[in-house]
Amino acid sequence: MTEENEMILLMKELVAKVKNLEQAVYNKDNLLMKSGYVVVDTPTPHTTQQSGISGDSIAKMEWEDIHKIVDGMG
């Protein structure tokens, strides 16, 4: 029974901490939002294919050509 009580107390503490964190995040005078730690709209990354390398052309390459391309990208 003692272990069960400890688990209940632990759950209560965790719930209290989560509630405090929610209040801090959603507070109107929130310092986290103002300092930039919480971001509502994050930029989405996009990639553009800069070289016309296709899987077919890679299959026809030698290993040293592939290593040169990889070194050029890095």
C-alpha positions in Angstrom: 0.0 0.0 0.0 2.9 2.4 0.6 4.2 2.0 -2.9 0.7 2.8 -4.3 0.6 6.0 -2.1 4.0 7.0 -3.3 2.8 6.7 -6.9 -0.3 8.7 -6.2 1.8 11.5 -4.6 4.2 11.4 -7.5 1.3 11.7 -10.0 -0.1 14.7 -8.0 3.2 16.4 -8.1 3.6 15.9 -11.8 0.1 17.2 -12.5 0.8 20.3 -10.4 4.0 20.9 -12.3 2.2 20.5 -15.7 -0.5 23.0 -14.6 2.2 25.5 -13.5 3.9 25.1 -16.8 0.6 25.6 -18.7 0.0 28.8 -16.8 3.4 30.1 -17.6 3.0 29.4 -21.3 -0.5 30.8 -21.7 0.0 33.8 -19.3 -0.8 37.1 -21.0 2.3 38.7 -19.6 4.4 35.7 -20.5 8.1 36.2 -20.4 8.7 33.0 -22.3 6.8 34.2 -25.3 8.4 37.7 -25.1 11.9 36.3 -24.8 11.5 34.0 -27.9 11.6 30.6 -26.2 8.1 29.7 -27.3 7.4 30.2 -31.0 4.0 30.0 -32.4 4.8 30.0 -36.1 8.0 28.3 -37.0 9.5 28.5 -40.5 9.2 25.4 -42.5 12.3 24.2 -44.3 12.3 23.7 -48.0 14.8 22.1 -50.3 15.5 22.9 -53.9 17.3 20.6 -56.2 20.4 22.6 -57.3 21.9 20.0 -59.5 20.3 17.8 -62.1 21.6 14.5 -60.7 19.1 11.7 -61.0 19.2 8.1 -59.8 20.0 6.9 -63.3 23.0 9.1 -63.7 24.3 8.1 -60.3 24.0 4.4 -61.3 26.4 5.1 -64.2 29.0 7.0 -62.1 32.2 5.7 -60.8 32.8 5.8 -57.0 35.4 8.5 -57.2 32.9 10.8 -59.1 30.3 10.2 -56.4 32.9 11.1 -53.7 33.8 14.3 -55.6 30.1 15.3 -55.6 29.7 14.6 -51.9 32.8 16.5 -51.1 31.6 19.5 -53.1 28.3 19.4 -51.2 29.9 19.3 -47.8 
